[in-house]
Amino acid sequence: MPVSTRTPNGERTTWAGTRQAGRHWSAKAGRSRALRWALISLVLGLVVVVGIGGLTMFRLQQNLTTSPLNLGGEQVSDDGPTDILIMGSDTRVGEGNDQYGEVEFGNGDGRTDVMMLLHISENRENVTVVSFPRDLVVDIPECTDPETGEVFEPMESAMLNTAAENGGPGCTVATINDFTGLSIDHFMLADFNAVTQLSRTVGGVEVCVNQEVDDPKSGLKLPAGVSTVEGEQALAFLRSRAAFGDGGDESRIRSQQQFMASLARKIKEEGTLGNPGKLYEIADAMTRNLHVDDELGNITRIVSIAGTMSGVDLSNVVFVTAPSKVYPLDPNRLELDEEPAEDLFRTLQEDGSLTDPQGNGGTQSPEPDAGSASPETGDPAAPSEEPEGADTPSAAPEESVLLFNPSDIAIDVVDASDTEGRAADLIEVLSAAGYTQAAEGDSIDPLPGTQVFYGPGWQSAAQQVAEELGIPSAQVVASGDPATVVQLAIGQDFTSGDRMDLDNTVPEGFSGQTAEQFTCQQ
């Protein structure tokens, strides 16, 4: 269905549309496991087979391709947390995949362009999805091809996405086990067709971009604003690098997180889990395009995992990127940022909750202090150069230090909430906090999510304004207009109150969002 929107500048647009020895770090023999990117709905969708019967169950199971979890490993049980490694392959092998180019690498599974670790907590109340950049430089352990018996020697300082070439996806499992200290229980490897067919089956997924996109490399073409993508455009949105941010893999990961959060909201809002016909369509489409570990090749195991997902609140589904920094030997590669990465992995090892409670919400870790990893990494938003006026006069909410005098920040407040008087209300709130240059701009067509835009040199100022209003950092983005200082675009997620009402947010120092949040790609 065509969607008519306005950009933050007011222009109208329309779019049609192996497991390692030992378990988790915990003293008790706790288990740990996790989920995937656009296929968060796959696991949810397969719940349908519970009520369909033996013949359909057999058909779905025959759809799957399977291989060993890793180089060895013990049987997993249904107890404890669950970790599933979800991978997206760039393989050109298989029906429909050859249209994306020729096979270039290794075995038929290709390289893993997408790697996400889904952690489902033992109490089945929290889900954490950790994205690993494909360009991450890591050590790959010795791996043995389960079909040929070929032994691949350990590799130092290799790109993570090449691990699957050393005998298959089980080598990627072994690699991530090594550097996270976890013990992955299952994997799912999807090809290009999985995304195109899934997105069509659910009737498209709503995404948002702040500027018009025309990326010939991926084929992505979108107007500014909100669009519904499916098929080839959904795949292009997930694959595009050049269209967003600095063109790096971290920008692409943000697209994938936005897509998955939107997909999770759609499935919940439309009651998909209560529609057996639609669920079967999803299950059939996905299983025909999946490669999983041997145990997950048993459909009843997938059903068991899917059943644990059905009651998870969207505010407790967290998407984060594994903390990384530029690899010193190659500026085009990344390496783990050791301190925050260790904090993240320890939280998962201890089965903690990676949420930062807001208001009455929040989650509890099973042990004291295990559920809130908040690495002190300094001010992640601070620009290299600040404009004049960036004095440090007083304290912001929650006792953080202000980098800017509030009265020095010009804030253009525009209403995209479709709520009469909303811009004036927040201008009053900002003025009372000392932001005396807050002024109302022209209203724009309604947008689902609030955003704070910033111009060159004003990122810390925008973060400061966002903190004042309780707006998560994932919703603070660079403006396409170099004349912008700070612009507050009020969305339909902020129609009342002095601060945004979100149950949970991602802790300071981590990049990501919850499934509850609506974000736009820049």
Secondary structure, DSSP 8 states (H G I E B T S, - for coil): --EEEE-TTS-EEEE-----SS--SSSS--------STTHHHHHHGGGGGGT-HHHHHHHHHH-EEE-SSSS-----SSS-EEEEEEEE----STTGGGG----SSSTT--EEEEEEEEE-TTSS-EEEEE--TTBEEEE--EE-TTT--EE--EEEEEGGGGGGTTSHHHHHHHHHHHH-----EEEEE-HHHHHHHHHHTT-EEEEESS-EEETTTTEEE-SEEEEE-THHHHHHHH-STTSTTSSHHHHHHHHHHHHHHHHHHHHHTTGGG-HHHHHHHHHHHHTTEEEETTTTSHHHHHHHHHHHTT--GGGEEEEE--EEE-TT-TT-EEE-HHHHHHHHHHHHTT----EE-TT-----SSTT-S--------TT--SS--TT----SB-GGG-B-SS-GGG--EEEEE-S--TTHHHHHHHHHHHTT-TTEEE----S--SS-EEEE-TT-HHHHHHHHHHHT--GGGEEE-S-TT-SEEEEE-TT-SSSSS---SEE--TT--EEETT----B-
